[in-house]
Amino acid sequence: AGRNRLVINSDNMEVIDTMKNGGQSAGAVAAVFDDCYFMACDFPLTSFEFCNKEMNKVAHELARLAKYSMTRDWIEEPMENIVPLLTDDVTIIYN
């Protein structure tokens, strides 16, 4: 899509710290961290940022929907399930 900057948000500080340290982990999910880190390195500018759960509701809902439904493209109109969450995000920023 011609994008060159990737910002990865998580509400799990352990994940953010691991990714900021090159994705190195001795835990059971070490291979997952390693794969994610090296995929992120494909972008010229990548950052990993902590985002509290209240500010990450849209991502949680999209992940939940992806787990239980077929993949859908979101090109022009957002899915009905996330419209209220997007509205809340805008309201928080506006206020």
N, C-alpha and C positions, 0 to 999 in steps of 0.2 A: 504494500500500500504506500510505499515511499516514506515510511516513518523511520526515524533513526534514533529516537530516544525512548527508552523503556523505563518506567517507574513501577516497581513491584512493591505493593503494599501487603502487609500481613499484620494481624492482631496478635501474633505469637512472637514475642521478643527473641526466643531461642532460634526460631527460623531466620529472623532478620540478622541476628549476630552471626549465625553459621554462614549465611550467604555473603555477608560483608567480609567474612574471613575466607573467602574462596570456595565455599561450599564443602569444606572439609569437616567430616563428622565420623565418629567412631561408632555411632549408634546403628540400630537396625535399618534405618532408612538412608544410610550413607550413599547408596547408589542413586537414590532419588535426588538428594541434594546435589550430588556431582552432576547428574544429567541437567538439572534445572540451571545450575550455575553456568555450565558450558553452553547451554542454549541461550542464556541471557547475554553471554559474551559475544554472540553473533551480532548484537546491536552495538553501534559505535558509542552510545552513551547509555549506561544502565545504572540505576540506583535502587537500593533496597531501603524501604522506609517503614517504620512502625506506624500503624494506624489503629487507633482503638476501635473496639467492636462497634460502637455507635456510629462511627464514620465509615464502616465497611459493610453496611447492610446490603447494598446492591450486589456486591461481590458474593456474599453468602447466599443470597437468593438465586443468583445465576448459577452458582455451583450446585445448589439443591435442585434446581430445575434440570440442569445437565445430567444429574445422577439418575433422574426418573423419567426423562423424556428424550425424544430424538433431538439431534442437533438442529438448530435453526439459525438462519442468518438474520442479523440485525443490521439493516442497511439504512433505512429511513425512519421507521417508526419503532419505538421500543415495545417489547412484549408487555401485554396488559399487566402481568404479575409484578413487574418492577416499576410501573409508572408511579404508584404512591411513594415508593422508596426514593425514586429520583426527585419527586416533588419535595420530599422531606429534606434531601440533600441540598437542594437549591434554597429552601427556606432557611436552613441552618447557615449557609454562606451569606444569604441576603441579610439576615438579622445580625 
